[in-house]
């Protein structure tokens, strides 16, 4: 069994020392979705909610969240992100909104948590902006799709 990287020999949670790791280009891609009533999706599509542009605000919220991940996840390293991209897509088959985030840096540790956090906060922002007409929305399927860089190299979610 592989040892847990965030637990020291005394069994205590600790931050991983990355000072000996090579500086490499790192990339991560995550996704998730929020399901809602068809009428809620239509209101978002028509920009008819009183709080304004749901997708625009959610995109900015996700970018800001990626930049502040180390403040939210206790053992994450502060990372200088070189790029954060968020795509929010209206999906009538859910019905709802799908979010995909990509994060990039050149550094000693990966950006998976930043991509996942961006998706989670972006979708939570969609919920906040549309909750006045649909409190039953469900945020679901947040997951890492792909990562690259560092010792473990390229990984794609099967």
C-alpha positions in Angstrom: 0.0 0.0 0.0 1.3 3.5 -0.9 2.1 5.8 2.0 0.0 8.9 2.5 2.0 11.9 1.5 0.3 14.3 3.9 0.8 12.2 7.0 4.1 12.3 8.9 5.7 9.4 10.8 3.8 10.3 13.9 0.5 10.0 12.0 -0.1 13.8 12.0 -1.3 15.7 9.0 1.4 17.9 7.5 2.2 19.9 4.4 4.4 18.0 1.9 7.9 19.4 1.5 8.2 20.1 -2.3 11.5 21.9 -2.1 13.3 18.9 -3.7 10.9 18.4 -6.6 11.8 19.5 -10.1 10.1 22.6 -11.5 8.0 21.4 -14.4 5.1 22.6 -16.5 1.9 21.4 -14.8 -1.7 21.2 -16.1 -5.0 19.9 -14.8 -8.5 19.7 -16.1 -11.6 19.1 -14.0 -15.4 19.1 -14.6 -18.7 19.0 -12.9 -22.3 19.9 -13.4 -25.4 21.3 -11.8 -28.8 19.9 -12.6 -31.9 22.1 -12.5 -35.5 22.5 -13.7 -35.8 23.1 -17.4 -37.4 26.5 -16.6 -34.3 27.5 -14.6 -32.0 26.6 -17.4 -34.2 28.7 -19.8 -34.0 31.7 -17.4 -30.2 31.4 -17.3 -30.1 31.1 -21.1 -32.3 34.1 -21.6 -30.3 36.1 -18.9 -33.7 36.6 -17.1 -32.5 36.2 -13.5 -32.6 39.3 -11.2 -29.0 38.8 -10.1 -27.8 39.2 -13.7 -25.4 37.2 -16.0 -25.2 33.8 -14.2 -22.5 32.3 -16.4 -20.3 35.4 -16.5 -20.3 35.7 -12.7 -19.8 32.0 -12.2 -16.8 32.0 -14.6 -15.1 34.9 -12.6 -16.0 33.2 -9.3 -14.3 30.0 -10.5 -11.1 31.8 -11.6 -10.9 33.6 -8.3 -11.4 30.4 -6.4 -8.6 28.7 -8.3 -6.3 31.5 -7.3 -7.3 31.1 -3.6 -7.3 27.3 -3.3 -4.5 27.3 -0.7 -6.6 29.4 1.6 -9.5 26.9 1.4 -7.8 23.5 1.4 -5.5 23.4 4.5 -2.5 21.4 3.1 -2.4 22.9 -0.4 0.6 24.9 -1.4 0.1 28.5 -2.6 0.7 28.3 -6.4 1.4 31.0 -8.9 -1.0 30.1 -11.6 -0.1 31.0 -15.1 -3.5 30.3 -16.6 -7.1 29.4 -15.5 -9.7 28.8 -18.1 -13.4 28.0 -17.3 -16.0 27.0 -19.8 -19.7 26.9 -18.7 -22.0 25.1 -21.1 -25.8 25.0 -21.0 -26.9 21.4 -21.4 -30.5 20.7 -22.1 -30.0 16.9 -21.7 -29.3 17.3 -17.9 -31.0 19.9 -17.8 -28.4 22.2 -16.4 -24.9 23.6 -16.7 -21.6 21.8 -17.1 -18.4 23.5 -16.0 -14.9 22.6 -17.2 -11.8 24.2 -15.7 -8.2 24.0 -16.8 -5.3 25.3 -14.7 -1.6 25.7 -15.5 1.6 26.6 -13.8 5.3 26.0 -13.9 6.3 24.8 -10.5 7.1 22.1 -8.0 3.5 20.8 -7.3 0.4 20.2 -9.3 -2.7 22.2 -10.0 -5.4 19.5 -9.6 -6.9 21.0 -6.5 -7.1 24.4 -8.2 -9.0 23.0 -11.2 -11.4 21.1 -8.9 -11.9 24.1 -6.6 -12.6 26.3 -9.7 -15.4 23.9 -10.8 -16.9 23.6 -7.3 -17.1 27.3 -6.7 -18.3 28.1 -10.2 -21.2 25.7 -9.9 -22.0 26.9 -6.4 -22.2 30.4 -7.8 -24.7 29.2 -10.4 -26.7 27.8 -7.5 -26.5 31.0 -5.6 -27.6 33.1 -8.6 -30.6 30.9 -9.5 -31.7 29.6 -6.1 -34.6 32.2 -6.0 -36.4 30.2 -8.7 -35.0 26.7 -8.0 -33.7 25.5 -4.6 -33.7 21.8 -5.7 -30.7 22.2 -8.0 -28.1 19.4 -7.6 -24.3 20.0 -8.0 -22.9 16.7 -9.1 -20.0 14.7 -10.7 -17.1 17.1 -9.8 -14.0 15.2 -10.8 -10.5 15.5 -12.1 -10.4 14.6 -15.8 -6.7 14.9 -16.6 -3.4 16.1 -15.2 0.1 16.4 -16.5 3.5 17.3 -15.2 5.7 16.3 -12.3 7.0 12.9 -11.3 3.8 11.0 -12.0 3.5 12.4 -15.6 0.4 12.4 -17.6 -2.8 10.9 -16.2 -6.3 10.7 -17.7 -9.4 9.7 -15.7 -10.5 6.4 -17.2 
